[in-house]
Amino acid sequence: RTVHNLNKGGALRLPFDDGSFDVITNVVSVDYITRPLQLFEEMHRVLRPGGVAVMSFSNRMFWHKAVRIWTEASEWQRVLICSLYFRLARGGEAFEAVEALLITEPEGHD
């Protein structure tokens, strides 16, 4: 198990070798990342060629911890922000086939 605070320290360097993972997931924390482009570049570095990176987030957050761009954006703008992180990492050469999926609860759930 590895615990790594992505918002602390100098240059962001994940403690894994290049191409270590087939899949990377980041679940409900992209809204708190203070250096998102560095993180996405590191994700690309540790992801094997052809691997999959998944970001998930919801319409809920700790408002006092989330970064300003996230708290001032609408839900749709947050999708665009996250897609830009993918697109801008490594000068736009890091990730291919970026897509967004809307996943909701069935009617009657909150």
Buried (B, 14 or more C-beta within 10 A) or exposed (E): EEEEEBEEEEEBEBEBEEEBBEEBEBEEBBBBBEBBBBBBBBBBBBBEEEBEBEBEBEEEBEEEEBBEEBBEBEEEEBBEBBBBBBBBBEEEEBBEEBEEEEEEEEEEEE
